[in-house]
C-alpha cells in the first residue's frame, strides 16, 4: 500500500520543496502544484490540502472551497503570508491558518497529518473488506 498523499498548492518553490521534504520524511507523499489551474486539473482525492492564499492565478481560499466542495480535498490548511483580516477570517471558516512567519515545524505537527493518516487507515480498512 502506498503512503497517503497530500495536495500542496504553493507558488514559492523553495518553501514548497522544504515542506515536501519534511512531509516525505513523515511518510506522506506530496503532490505539489504552484497554480490554481494546476490544482483544479489534478486527478485524485487528497485527505489534506495545504494552500497558500495568494497565488499567481487566483485566490487560494476560493480554490480550497471549490476543491473541498467537489470532494477532491478533505481537510484544508492554509500556510500564508496574507495579512488581510477579512481574507484570513474567510480562510479560518474552511480550515486551519498558519502564518508563514511561524516555524515550519508548527505546520507539520501531528494535527495536520492526522487527516492524512485517518484517510489512509480508512482506505486500508475498505481495501481489506473488499
N, C-alpha and C positions, 0 to 999 in steps of 0.2 A: 504494500500500500504506500502510495506516495504521500509526503507530508502535506499539510494543509497549505493553501495559497492565499495570500493577502494581496489586494489591489492597492498600489501606491501611486497616487496622482500628484506628482511634484515636478515643477519645471526647473528647479535648481539641481543640476546633475550631480554636483559634489555632495550635496546633502542627501540626495536620493541614494547615491552609492553607499554613503555611511549608514543610512537607515537599512538598506538592503543587507549589507554585511552583518549588521547586528541582528537582524531578524533571521537570516540564514543560520547564524551561529546558534540560534534558539530553536532550530529545526523547522522554520517556517519558510516556505517558498514565497517569492515575491514576484508579482507581475508589475513592473514599473512602466508607466506612461507619463509623458510630460504635458499632454494637452487634453482638453475636454473631448475633442473629436476622437482621439485615440482611445479614450476610456469608453466612450459610447460604442465604438466599434469592436471593443474587446469581446471575446467569446468566453463564456463560462459564468460561474457564480462564485462569489467570494464571501466568506463569512464576515470578513472585516475589510473595510475600505479606509485608507488614510488619505486625506485630501488636503491640499493647500487651498486656501480660499481664493487668492489672486493668481489666476492662471492666464497665460498669454492669449488664449482664445475663448475665455469665458469665466464664469463665476463658479468656483468650487462648491459653493453652497447649493446652487441650483443643480449642478451636476450630481452631487451626493443625493439630493432629493429625488432626482429622476432615476438614478441607478437603484436607490432603495425602493422606490415605488414600483419599479418593474421587476423587482426580485433579484436583481443582479448582485446587490450588496446587502449584507445583513447589518452588522454593527458599523456605525460611522464614527470616525475620529478625524478631527481637524488638527493639523500641525501648521501653524500660520504665523506670519509676521503682521497680519492685518491688525490695526488698532482702532478701527471704527466701531464704536459701541453697538450701533444698530445691527451691523453685519455679524458681529460676534454673538449678539443675542440670538439672531436667526440661526447661526451655526449651533448654538447650545440647545436649540429646540430639536435638532436632529441627532446630536451626539456630543461627545466629549471634545473640548477645545484645549489644546496645548499651545501656548505661545512659543515661537521658535527661540525665544530668549531663554527658555528653561533648558536644563541639561537634557541631552538626548536620552539618557537613561530613564528619565521620568516618563517619556513617551513609551518606552519599551517595557514598562512594568507589567507584571502578570495580568492586571486587569484588562489591558489592551489585548493581550494574547489569548485571554480567556475565550473570547468569541471564536477565534480560530480553532482552539483546542476542542471546544464544545461541538462545533460543527464537524470536525474531523471524527470525534467519537461517535456522533450520531450516524455519520456515513458508515463507520465501521460496523455499527450495530445493524444498520439497514442491509449492508452487504452480507453480514453473517446470517440474516434472516432470509435472504433471497435463495 
